[in-house]
Amino acid sequence: MARENILATLLDGRTVAKGVSTYVFAAAGNYAITVTINEHRITEAVFRWNLCTTPLCDPGTPTCEKITNNVVGITLIGIGAGTTLRAEVIASGY
């Protein structure tokens, strides 16, 4: 198990970890994105989404968050054309 993305270990053995994904959107619109947290088998709760774009612009409005095992997903509403998005999620799980 890779340990470089574990940010903290809680007293009950759960961990706080991060996952990162990068997407390139050629056309403007609404997009579903996912981030896998490899250090978790099960992700229980998301603490924070960090969304960075190139070129610098509004990354859209995150809606409809869903967790399935160690994959976390959201839908972004209103992403601009030609945007590269780096999505980082910080979450707890085991």
C-alpha positions in Angstrom: 0.0 0.0 0.0 1.4 3.4 -1.0 1.7 5.6 2.1 2.6 9.0 0.5 -1.0 10.1 0.2 -2.0 9.3 3.8 -2.3 12.6 5.7 -3.2 11.3 9.1 -4.0 8.1 11.0 -6.9 8.3 13.5 -6.9 6.5 16.8 -9.4 3.9 15.6 -7.2 3.0 12.7 -9.0 4.9 9.9 -6.9 7.2 7.8 -7.3 10.6 6.2 -5.9 10.4 2.7 -6.0 12.3 -0.6 -6.5 11.3 -4.2 -5.8 13.3 -7.4 -7.2 13.1 -10.9 -6.6 15.3 -13.9 -9.2 15.9 -16.7 -9.1 17.9 -20.0 -12.4 19.3 -21.2 -12.4 20.3 -24.9 -16.0 21.5 -24.9 -18.0 23.5 -22.3 -20.6 21.8 -20.3 -21.5 19.7 -17.3 -19.2 16.8 -16.5 -19.1 13.9 -14.0 -15.6 13.4 -12.5 -14.2 10.7 -10.2 -11.2 10.5 -7.9 -9.9 7.2 -6.6 -8.3 7.1 -3.1 -5.9 4.2 -3.5 -5.0 4.1 0.2 -8.6 3.3 1.2 -10.7 0.1 0.6 -13.7 2.0 1.7 -14.0 5.8 1.8 -16.5 7.0 4.5 -16.6 10.8 4.3 -15.2 13.6 2.1 -13.7 16.6 4.0 -12.7 18.8 1.1 -12.5 19.1 -2.7 -9.6 21.2 -4.2 -10.3 22.1 -7.8 -7.5 23.8 -9.8 -7.9 24.9 -13.4 -5.7 25.9 -16.3 -6.3 28.5 -17.6 -7.5 30.0 -14.3 -11.3 30.1 -14.4 -14.3 29.0 -12.4 -14.1 25.2 -12.1 -17.9 24.9 -12.1 -20.3 24.2 -9.4 -19.9 20.8 -7.7 -23.1 18.8 -7.1 -24.3 15.2 -6.5 -21.4 13.9 -4.5 -21.3 10.1 -4.4 -18.9 7.6 -2.7 -18.6 4.0 -4.0 -15.9 2.0 -2.1 -12.8 4.0 -2.6 -14.0 6.1 -5.6 -15.5 9.6 -5.0 -17.4 11.4 -7.7 -19.1 14.7 -8.3 -20.8 16.4 -11.2 -19.4 19.8 -12.2 -21.9 22.3 -13.7 -20.7 24.9 -16.1 -17.0 24.0 -17.0 -15.5 26.2 -19.7 -14.2 24.9 -23.0 -10.5 24.1 -23.2 -10.2 23.7 -19.4 -7.7 21.4 -17.7 -8.9 20.4 -14.2 -6.9 18.9 -11.4 -9.2 17.5 -8.8 -7.9 16.6 -5.3 -10.1 15.1 -2.7 -9.3 14.7 1.0 -11.4 12.0 2.8 -11.5 9.5 5.7 -11.8 5.8 5.3 -10.1 2.5 6.0 
